[in-house]
Amino acid sequence: MNQLIAHSTIMLMVCIGTLIIILAILILLHQNRNATKGYQLRQLERERSQLLLEEEVLRMHVAGAQSLEEIQEDKRIQAMIPPKYTGYAEEKNAVAMTKE
């Protein structure tokens, strides 16, 4: 009987030890997955900040290219000939006006 109690006590300790080791490995894997996701999130945030900065620089370049001074200094615009005669069409009634 004493052997059976000793044997069952050893088996109980082995089972408990195995469960503790399995749980520790599962917790370690879970923490590793969370740390990896956190690292990826920080990296994506850095990339997002860099892309936002690049977008702002590109917007500044577009605004500079579309500015009135840039357009006026364009050689194609300066090569245009001003019109000699400009005629305007006169309309007595508004286009959207209903006729009665």
C-alpha positions in Angstrom: 0.0 0.0 0.0 2.8 2.4 0.8 4.4 1.7 -2.6 1.1 2.5 -4.3 0.8 5.8 -2.4 4.5 6.6 -3.2 4.0 5.7 -6.8 0.8 7.7 -7.2 2.5 10.7 -5.5 5.4 10.5 -7.9 2.9 10.3 -10.9 1.0 13.3 -9.5 4.2 15.3 -9.2 5.2 14.3 -12.8 1.8 15.3 -14.2 1.8 18.6 -12.3 5.4 19.3 -13.5 4.5 18.4 -17.1 1.4 20.7 -16.9 3.5 23.6 -15.5 6.1 23.1 -18.3 3.4 23.0 -21.0 1.8 26.1 -19.6 5.1 27.9 -19.4 5.8 27.1 -23.0 2.4 28.3 -24.1 2.8 31.6 -22.2 6.3 32.0 -23.7 4.9 31.5 -27.2 2.0 33.9 -26.6 4.3 36.6 -25.2 6.7 36.1 -28.1 3.8 36.6 -30.6 2.7 39.8 -28.8 6.2 41.1 -28.8 6.5 40.4 -32.5 3.2 42.2 -33.2 4.4 45.2 -31.1 7.6 45.3 -33.1 5.7 45.2 -36.4 3.3 47.9 -35.2 6.2 50.2 -34.2 7.9 49.6 -37.6 4.6 50.4 -39.5 4.2 53.5 -37.4 7.7 54.7 -38.5 6.9 53.9 -42.1 3.6 55.8 -41.8 5.4 58.8 -40.4 8.0 58.7 -43.1 5.3 58.4 -45.8 3.4 61.3 -44.4 6.5 63.4 -44.4 7.2 62.4 -48.1 3.6 63.3 -49.0 3.9 66.7 -47.4 7.2 67.3 -49.4 5.5 66.2 -52.6 2.5 68.5 -51.9 4.9 71.4 -51.5 6.5 70.6 -54.8 3.1 70.4 -56.5 2.1 73.7 -54.9 5.3 75.3 -56.2 4.8 73.9 -59.7 1.2 75.2 -59.7 2.0 78.7 -58.4 1.2 81.7 -60.5 4.8 82.8 -60.6 5.9 79.5 -62.0 3.2 79.5 -64.7 4.0 83.1 -65.7 7.8 82.3 -66.0 7.0 79.3 -68.3 8.5 79.8 -71.7 5.5 78.3 -73.4 3.2 80.9 -71.7 5.6 83.8 -72.5 5.6 82.7 -76.2 1.8 83.1 -76.5 0.6 86.0 -78.6 -2.0 88.3 -77.0 -5.3 88.4 -78.9 -5.8 91.4 -81.1 -9.6 91.5 -81.0 -11.8 90.1 -78.3 -15.5 89.9 -78.9 -18.1 88.9 -76.3 -21.5 87.4 -77.0 -24.4 89.3 -75.5 -27.4 87.5 -74.2 -30.5 89.3 -73.2 -32.1 86.4 -71.3 -30.5 84.1 -68.8 -29.9 80.6 -70.0 -31.8 79.0 -67.2 -34.7 81.4 -67.4 -38.0 80.0 -68.3 -39.9 81.6 -71.2 -43.6 82.5 -70.6 
